[in-house]
Amino acid sequence: MSRPTTLGALRDTGYRARSVKAEIRDNLLARLRAGETAFPGIVGFDETVLPQLESALLAGHDLVLLGERGQGKTRLMRTLGTLLDEWAPYVEGCEINDEPLAPVCSRCRRLAADAGDDLPVAWRHRDERYVEKLATPDTSVGDLVGDVDPVKVAEGRTLGDPETVHYGLLPRTNRGVFGINELPDLAERIQVAMFNVLEERDIQVRGYSLRLPVDVLLVASANPEDYTNRGRIITPLKDRFGAEIRTHYPERVEEEVALVAQEAALVADVPTHLIEVIARLTRGLRGSSSVDQRSGVSARFAIAAAEGVAASALRRSARTGEGIAVARVCDLPNVLPTLLGKVEFEMGEEGREPEVVAHLMRVAVAETFRDRLHGLDLSGFTELFAEGDTVETGELVTADELLRQVGTVPGLAKVLDRLGYSDDAPGGSAADWTDPPGPGQVAAAVELVLEGLHLTRRIDKTSVDGRAVYGA
């Protein structure tokens, strides 16, 4: 549909002006009534964070999202822009996107008085109405609110002229959503400059006699103050936010797996059971007394681990000539040391970090093994070693070589079914099965079984030079 380009044509459509918060409230209610997802791409918050967020938005509150790193605060902020109307009119050429029916800046009021119904109208997409600022210590009042524009003064305007003001990010987000990441990092004197925006809904610039109404939804993110120690949200500013919502990490393994599957850019096939191992490892770190829990363990740890494991499988494929790269349990140990920088350990654990992570990884593999394969008869695998035979695997051992050593194993088909390599298997999906599964998927399943049997003390294992020998 063609959009009106003048104020008169806009009026003829029946358009009515609404505040940003009313606009978001109406669109959120429409989605809730239709049973649609109001916050696409958000995992694990359905029963906790999202009901609080929806209530805050329906109440018209500015809000703070408080939580440890890697809990999806920024992603959640950015989804708020999807609740705006797809297109919104504004006075063409206006720096602060004035509402055509009720302009507030001196330039647009003068234009409206002169042009009447011929006032030119332009349109903004909702993607342009979400503005985000990372709070840094060098952020100034001019960056957020505005300052005198020396160029405009040099052009002949007087210092008292409101049109000599260079508007900051907040007024330029007028009739939109403004997100501030890491609010405590903002200097306290800069936070004071936001008082009027949150309460009186206007801005003041230096000594100007200027009270410019600003229509924004203000959303901020912050880490807990007791961890960051880089600053704090000053009490008067915190009081002006309508809601403080606490975020959290995924509460269930399934949610962690779904998050990794959604966010990770995988360069090779990573079976679902291996993503489960990574998810359980991440959760183990979050509950470990060796890790500084005030800092948390970001979801980015699990995402980077999955991407690293996929890269290890791709490296094996390139070096050995293996056909399709499929990740296996043996790819985990080489990736984990590169991720230690994402975890902050307690002071007493200095030097033991790799040992702590390696132990938790073994626990994660054992838990996944028991959860996925409980109740199965795995005697066919243990009998492989009854006569003293061994099976050798490692990061450069191909799937074909591993399967040649194992041969035909009774019960392998049931293991594959349990791991989702069939269309009717529990948890199976088109993303993680082939019919029949290829050598890479079969080798990944076999290696999980061998490692699980070792961790449950049913077979022996010796590791030498990056290779694992089961049955030795």
LUMDREN-65121 format. One record per residue (C-alpha): x, y, z; residue number from 0. Coordinates in Angstrom, 2 decimals, always signed. Example, Ala and Ser with C-alpha at 12.3 -4.5 7.8 and 13.67 -1.06 7.14 Angstrom:
# LUMDREN-65121
+12.30	-4.50	+7.80	0
+13.67	-1.06	+7.14	1
***
This chain:
# LUMDREN-65121
+0.00	+0.00	+0.00	0
+1.16	+3.51	-0.75	1
+1.75	+5.62	+2.37	2
+0.52	+9.24	+2.68	3
+3.19	+11.86	+2.09	4
+1.38	+14.92	+3.48	5
-0.32	+15.70	+6.77	6
-3.71	+16.12	+5.11	7
-3.51	+12.75	+3.38	8
-2.41	+11.16	+6.67	9
-5.47	+12.58	+8.46	10
-7.74	+11.26	+5.72	11
-6.62	+7.68	+6.48	12
-8.01	+7.95	+10.01	13
-4.54	+7.81	+11.56	14
-4.39	+8.59	+15.27	15
-1.29	+9.52	+17.24	16
-0.23	+7.13	+20.01	17
+2.66	+7.17	+22.47	18
+5.36	+4.53	+22.02	19
+4.28	+2.72	+25.17	20
+0.65	+2.63	+24.03	21
+1.77	+1.34	+20.64	22
+3.80	-1.46	+22.26	23
+0.94	-2.28	+24.63	24
-1.56	-2.62	+21.78	25
+0.74	-4.78	+19.66	26
+1.70	-6.99	+22.61	27
-1.94	-7.55	+23.51	28
-2.70	-8.44	+19.90	29
+0.04	-11.09	+19.91	30
-1.01	-12.52	+23.26	31
-4.63	-12.80	+22.13	32
-3.55	-14.49	+18.91	33
-1.33	-16.96	+20.80	34
+1.75	-15.77	+18.92	35
+5.29	-15.57	+20.27	36
+5.84	-12.01	+21.45	37
+9.61	-12.42	+21.84	38
+11.00	-14.64	+19.05	39
+14.37	-16.31	+19.60	40
+14.23	-16.10	+23.41	41
+14.89	-19.50	+25.05	42
+14.23	-20.54	+28.65	43
+12.34	-17.47	+29.90	44
+8.76	-18.52	+29.08	45
+7.67	-19.19	+32.66	46
+9.88	-16.73	+34.52	47
+11.21	-13.60	+32.82	48
+8.70	-13.12	+30.00	49
+5.56	-12.89	+32.20	50
+7.29	-10.15	+34.23	51
+8.44	-8.39	+31.07	52
+4.97	-8.53	+29.53	53
+3.43	-7.07	+32.69	54
+5.99	-4.24	+32.74	55
+5.33	-3.37	+29.09	56
+1.56	-3.47	+29.56	57
+1.98	-1.12	+32.53	58
+4.05	+1.26	+30.41	59
+7.16	+0.95	+32.58	60
+10.74	+1.69	+31.66	61
+12.79	-1.23	+32.89	62
+16.19	-2.65	+33.86	63
+17.23	-6.20	+32.94	64
+19.56	-7.41	+35.69	65
+21.63	-10.57	+35.37	66
+25.02	-12.19	+34.92	67
+26.85	-12.14	+31.62	68
+25.58	-14.24	+28.76	69
+21.96	-14.53	+29.91	70
+20.46	-12.98	+26.78	71
+19.75	-9.49	+28.12	72
+20.80	-7.72	+24.92	73
+18.89	-10.19	+22.74	74
+15.81	-9.62	+24.87	75
+16.17	-5.83	+24.58	76
+16.41	-6.02	+20.82	77
+13.22	-8.05	+20.50	78
+11.26	-5.12	+21.98	79
+11.64	-3.30	+18.67	80
+9.52	-6.00	+17.02	81
+6.54	-4.83	+19.10	82
+6.48	-1.46	+17.33	83
+4.24	-0.79	+14.31	84
+5.99	-1.82	+11.11	85
+5.88	+1.76	+9.77	86
+5.46	+5.06	+11.61	87
+5.01	+8.55	+10.11	88
+7.15	+11.54	+11.08	89
+7.72	+15.08	+9.85	90
+10.08	+14.77	+6.92	91
+13.59	+16.02	+7.72	92
+13.02	+16.22	+11.48	93
+16.05	+15.23	+13.58	94
+13.87	+13.92	+16.41	95
+11.20	+12.20	+14.30	96
+8.33	+14.47	+15.32	97
+4.76	+13.18	+15.32	98
+3.08	+14.94	+12.32	99
-0.15	+15.54	+14.23	100
+1.64	+17.09	+17.23	101
+5.17	+18.32	+16.43	102
+7.24	+19.50	+19.41	103
+10.49	+20.95	+18.04	104
+10.55	+24.62	+16.99	105
+11.45	+23.79	+13.37	106
+8.52	+21.43	+12.86	107
+6.02	+23.69	+14.63	108
+7.04	+26.53	+12.30	109
+6.75	+24.25	+9.24	110
+3.34	+23.00	+10.36	111
+2.10	+26.56	+10.79	112
+3.31	+27.54	+7.33	113
+2.40	+24.40	+5.34	114
-0.79	+23.25	+7.09	115
-2.12	+20.07	+5.51	116
+0.74	+20.15	+3.00	117
+3.31	+19.42	+5.74	118
+5.56	+16.73	+4.22	119
+5.41	+13.35	+5.94	120
+7.99	+10.54	+5.72	121
+7.93	+7.02	+7.17	122
+10.33	+5.02	+9.37	123
+10.52	+1.24	+9.63	124
+10.46	-0.22	+13.13	125
+14.07	-1.43	+12.73	126
+15.10	+2.25	+12.61	127
+13.16	+3.04	+15.76	128
+15.28	+0.85	+18.04	129
+18.53	+2.53	+19.09	130
+21.15	+0.92	+21.32	131
+24.04	+2.47	+23.21	132
+26.84	+0.68	+25.05	133
+27.46	+2.66	+28.23	134
+31.16	+3.44	+28.47	135
+32.98	+5.66	+30.98	136
+33.75	+8.21	+28.27	137
+30.08	+8.72	+27.34	138
+29.14	+12.39	+27.73	139
+25.90	+14.25	+28.38	140
+26.17	+15.54	+24.81	141
+26.22	+11.96	+23.49	142
+23.01	+11.05	+25.29	143
+21.05	+14.29	+25.54	144
+22.64	+16.94	+23.33	145
+24.91	+19.97	+23.24	146
+25.48	+23.24	+21.41	147
+26.36	+22.76	+17.74	148
+29.22	+25.20	+17.01	149
+28.65	+24.88	+13.26	150
+25.09	+26.16	+13.60	151
+26.30	+29.03	+15.77	152
+28.96	+29.90	+13.19	153
+26.23	+30.08	+10.55	154
+24.83	+33.14	+12.31	155
+22.27	+31.78	+14.77	156
+22.34	+33.11	+18.33	157
+23.27	+30.89	+21.26	158
+19.74	+31.20	+22.64	159
+18.21	+29.77	+19.48	160
+16.94	+26.19	+20.17	161
+17.91	+25.25	+16.62	162
+21.59	+25.55	+17.56	163
+21.20	+22.39	+19.66	164
+22.81	+19.19	+18.39	165
+20.54	+16.46	+19.69	166
+21.98	+13.38	+21.39	167
+20.89	+9.76	+21.02	168
+17.93	+9.98	+23.40	169
+16.01	+12.76	+21.61	170
+16.95	+11.23	+18.24	171
+15.20	+8.05	+19.43	172
+12.01	+10.03	+20.02	173
+8.99	+7.76	+19.37	174
+11.13	+4.65	+19.60	175
+12.87	+2.22	+21.97	176
+16.22	+3.21	+23.49	177
+18.42	+0.46	+24.96	178
+21.45	+1.06	+27.18	179
+23.82	-1.85	+27.71	180
+25.84	-2.03	+30.96	181
+24.17	+0.97	+32.60	182
+26.39	+0.89	+35.76	183
+29.40	+1.70	+33.55	184
+27.85	+5.10	+32.85	185
+29.43	+7.82	+34.99	186
+27.14	+8.95	+37.81	187
+26.97	+12.55	+36.57	188
+25.81	+11.22	+33.19	189
+23.13	+9.12	+34.85	190
+21.78	+12.31	+36.46	191
+21.17	+13.71	+32.97	192
+18.62	+10.92	+32.41	193
+16.42	+11.88	+35.38	194
+14.08	+14.11	+33.38	195
+13.73	+11.61	+30.54	196
+12.46	+8.91	+32.89	197
+10.18	+11.06	+35.04	198
+9.21	+14.32	+33.36	199
+9.67	+12.80	+29.88	200
+11.70	+15.73	+28.57	201
+15.33	+16.81	+28.10	202
+17.26	+19.91	+29.13	203
+20.36	+21.04	+27.23	204
+22.91	+23.21	+29.02	205
+21.52	+26.69	+29.78	206
+18.83	+26.65	+27.09	207
+15.26	+27.42	+28.00	208
+14.24	+24.19	+26.32	209
+11.77	+21.60	+27.54	210
+11.49	+19.13	+24.72	211
+9.03	+16.27	+25.36	212
+10.64	+12.93	+24.52	213
+8.48	+9.86	+23.87	214
+10.68	+6.79	+24.40	215
+10.64	+3.41	+26.07	216
+13.94	+3.20	+27.96	217
+15.40	-0.26	+28.61	218
+18.74	-0.85	+30.33	219
+20.83	-3.92	+31.11	220
+23.19	-4.37	+34.04	221
+25.28	-7.00	+35.78	222
+24.84	-7.45	+39.54	223
+26.68	-4.67	+41.34	224
+28.41	-7.01	+43.76	225
+30.31	-8.58	+40.86	226
+31.17	-5.81	+38.43	227
+32.49	-3.19	+40.92	228
+32.84	-0.90	+37.90	229
+30.05	+1.39	+39.01	230
+26.46	+1.34	+40.11	231
+23.05	+2.57	+39.10	232
+22.56	+5.59	+41.33	233
+19.56	+5.32	+43.63	234
+17.47	+8.22	+42.20	235
+17.82	+6.79	+38.69	236
+16.98	+3.26	+39.82	237
+13.87	+4.66	+41.51	238
+12.72	+6.18	+38.21	239
+12.69	+2.84	+36.39	240
+9.29	+1.23	+36.67	241
+10.51	-2.37	+36.80	242
+13.67	-4.36	+37.52	243
+13.58	-7.81	+35.95	244
+16.09	-10.50	+36.91	245
+17.24	-12.79	+34.11	246
+18.81	-16.23	+34.53	247
+20.55	-19.02	+32.69	248
+18.49	-21.86	+31.13	249
+17.04	-23.97	+33.92	250
+16.82	-27.25	+32.00	251
+19.27	-29.19	+29.84	252
+16.77	-29.18	+26.98	253
+16.68	-25.37	+27.01	254
+20.48	-25.16	+27.00	255
+20.61	-27.58	+24.04	256
+17.97	-25.56	+22.17	257
+19.91	-22.35	+22.81	258
+23.18	-23.80	+21.49	259
+21.43	-25.27	+18.45	260
+19.84	-21.88	+17.73	261
+22.92	-19.70	+18.19	262
+25.97	-21.81	+17.22	263
+27.38	-21.52	+13.68	264
+28.53	-25.11	+13.16	265
+30.94	-25.96	+10.34	266
+30.39	-29.71	+10.75	267
+27.74	-32.10	+12.02	268
+27.56	-32.08	+15.83	269
+25.20	-34.82	+17.06	270
+22.56	-33.79	+19.58	271
+23.98	-36.05	+22.27	272
+27.29	-34.20	+22.02	273
+25.54	-30.83	+22.39	274
+23.92	-32.34	+25.49	275
+27.37	-33.12	+26.86	276
+28.39	-29.50	+26.31	277
+25.16	-28.27	+27.92	278
+25.71	-30.46	+30.98	279
+29.33	-29.33	+31.22	280
+28.20	-25.69	+31.17	281
+25.64	-26.36	+33.88	282
+28.26	-28.22	+35.91	283
+30.55	-25.19	+35.78	284
+27.70	-22.96	+36.97	285
+27.25	-25.18	+40.00	286
+30.91	-25.79	+40.78	287
+32.46	-24.40	+43.96	288
+35.70	-23.94	+42.01	289
+34.09	-21.29	+39.78	290
+33.32	-17.70	+40.80	291
+29.54	-17.87	+40.61	292
+29.16	-14.10	+40.94	293
+30.48	-13.77	+37.38	294
+28.48	-16.69	+36.07	295
+29.26	-18.92	+33.09	296
+27.94	-17.31	+29.94	297
+25.82	-19.12	+27.37	298
+28.60	-18.08	+24.99	299
+30.77	-20.77	+26.64	300
+28.46	-23.53	+25.41	301
+28.06	-21.91	+21.99	302
+31.83	-21.52	+21.52	303
+32.39	-25.10	+22.72	304
+29.95	-26.48	+20.13	305
+31.57	-24.41	+17.39	306
+35.04	-25.56	+18.48	307
+34.03	-29.22	+18.51	308
+32.61	-28.84	+15.00	309
+35.86	-27.22	+13.87	310
+37.87	-30.12	+15.35	311
+35.77	-32.57	+13.34	312
+36.31	-30.50	+10.20	313
+40.07	-30.47	+10.85	314
+40.06	-34.27	+11.14	315
+38.17	-34.51	+7.88	316
+40.71	-32.29	+6.12	317
+43.77	-34.09	+7.49	318
+42.55	-37.66	+7.03	319
+40.43	-37.35	+3.90	320
+37.31	-38.39	+5.80	321
+34.16	-37.75	+3.79	322
+31.60	-36.04	+6.02	323
+32.88	-34.31	+9.15	324
+30.99	-35.49	+12.25	325
+32.05	-34.51	+15.77	326
+32.75	-37.16	+18.40	327
+33.54	-37.23	+22.13	328
+37.26	-37.31	+21.31	329
+36.96	-33.77	+19.90	330
+36.08	-32.27	+23.29	331
+39.42	-32.43	+25.17	332
+41.29	-30.43	+22.54	333
+38.70	-27.64	+22.51	334
+38.16	-27.06	+26.22	335
+41.57	-25.47	+27.00	336
+40.78	-22.68	+24.54	337
+37.61	-21.84	+26.52	338
+39.16	-21.40	+29.96	339
+39.27	-17.64	+29.47	340
+35.47	-17.57	+29.50	341
+35.34	-18.90	+33.07	342
+36.49	-17.08	+36.21	343
+37.76	-19.51	+38.83	344
+38.09	-18.98	+42.57	345
+41.47	-17.79	+43.78	346
+42.31	-21.12	+45.41	347
+41.96	-22.97	+42.10	348
+44.85	-21.23	+40.34	349
+46.72	-23.76	+38.23	350
+43.98	-26.39	+38.52	351
+41.62	-24.91	+35.96	352
+42.17	-27.57	+33.22	353
+41.78	-30.33	+35.79	354
+38.48	-28.89	+37.07	355
+37.03	-28.58	+33.57	356
+38.26	-32.04	+32.53	357
+36.58	-33.59	+35.58	358
+33.29	-31.82	+34.90	359
+33.47	-32.91	+31.27	360
+33.76	-36.55	+32.32	361
+30.77	-36.08	+34.61	362
+28.80	-34.52	+31.73	363
+29.60	-37.42	+29.40	364
+28.59	-39.97	+32.04	365
+25.30	-38.16	+32.73	366
+24.47	-37.99	+29.02	367
+25.36	-41.66	+28.60	368
+23.09	-42.70	+31.47	369
+20.26	-40.39	+30.40	370
+20.23	-41.43	+26.75	371
+21.07	-45.14	+27.02	372
+19.69	-46.26	+30.40	373
+18.14	-49.72	+30.34	374
+19.84	-50.82	+27.12	375
+21.72	-54.11	+26.94	376
+25.29	-53.03	+26.09	377
+26.89	-56.41	+26.65	378
+27.70	-56.55	+22.93	379
+30.15	-53.68	+23.47	380
+31.74	-55.07	+26.64	381
+32.24	-58.45	+24.95	382
+34.47	-56.73	+22.40	383
+37.15	-56.67	+25.09	384
+36.52	-60.07	+26.65	385
+39.43	-61.65	+24.77	386
+41.83	-58.78	+25.47	387
+41.14	-56.87	+22.24	388
+41.41	-53.08	+22.19	389
+39.77	-50.22	+20.27	390
+41.80	-47.10	+19.54	391
+40.32	-43.72	+18.79	392
+41.38	-40.08	+18.80	393
+41.09	-36.76	+17.04	394
+42.79	-38.09	+13.85	395
+41.20	-41.54	+13.80	396
+38.59	-41.64	+11.03	397
+35.09	-42.98	+11.48	398
+35.78	-45.83	+9.06	399
+38.90	-46.85	+10.99	400
+37.02	-46.81	+14.30	401
+34.15	-48.87	+12.91	402
+36.56	-51.38	+11.35	403
+38.05	-52.02	+14.78	404
+34.64	-52.44	+16.38	405
+33.08	-54.61	+13.67	406
+29.49	-55.81	+14.04	407
+28.15	-55.14	+17.53	408
+24.86	-56.58	+18.81	409
+22.65	-53.81	+20.17	410
+24.16	-51.01	+18.07	411
+20.89	-50.42	+16.20	412
+19.07	-49.78	+19.49	413
+21.79	-47.34	+20.54	414
+21.33	-45.43	+17.29	415
+17.59	-45.32	+17.83	416
+18.04	-43.93	+21.36	417
+20.39	-41.24	+20.05	418
+17.81	-40.05	+17.54	419
+19.14	-41.57	+14.32	420
+15.70	-42.66	+13.14	421
+12.58	-40.67	+12.33	422
+10.50	-42.34	+15.04	423
+13.13	-42.31	+17.79	424
+12.48	-40.23	+20.93	425
+13.98	-36.84	+20.40	426
+14.79	-37.61	+16.77	427
+14.43	-34.84	+14.21	428
+15.29	-34.23	+10.60	429
+18.23	-32.14	+11.81	430
+20.02	-34.99	+13.60	431
+19.32	-38.22	+11.74	432
+19.97	-39.81	+8.38	433
+18.37	-42.97	+7.13	434
+20.50	-44.96	+7.38	435
+23.04	-43.01	+9.47	436
+26.44	-42.55	+7.87	437
+29.76	-43.81	+9.23	438
+30.38	-40.52	+11.04	439
+27.12	-40.69	+13.00	440
+27.65	-44.39	+13.83	441
+31.21	-43.72	+15.00	442
+29.96	-40.83	+17.17	443
+27.42	-43.16	+18.79	444
+30.01	-45.91	+19.32	445
+32.45	-43.50	+20.92	446
+29.80	-42.22	+23.33	447
+29.09	-45.81	+24.38	448
+32.77	-46.67	+24.84	449
+33.47	-43.54	+26.87	450
+30.30	-44.08	+28.92	451
+31.24	-47.69	+29.68	452
+34.68	-46.54	+30.77	453
+33.30	-43.78	+33.02	454
+30.88	-46.26	+34.63	455
+33.84	-48.61	+35.26	456
+32.81	-51.37	+32.89	457
+35.81	-51.18	+30.58	458
+39.34	-49.80	+30.93	459
+40.90	-46.95	+29.01	460
+44.41	-45.59	+28.50	461
+45.17	-42.18	+26.93	462
+48.49	-41.69	+25.16	463
+49.55	-38.78	+22.92	464
+46.03	-37.64	+22.15	465
+44.78	-41.17	+21.45	466
+42.47	-43.22	+23.65	467
+42.80	-47.00	+23.81	468
+39.73	-48.73	+25.24	469
+40.15	-52.17	+26.77	470
+43.86	-51.67	+27.51	471
***
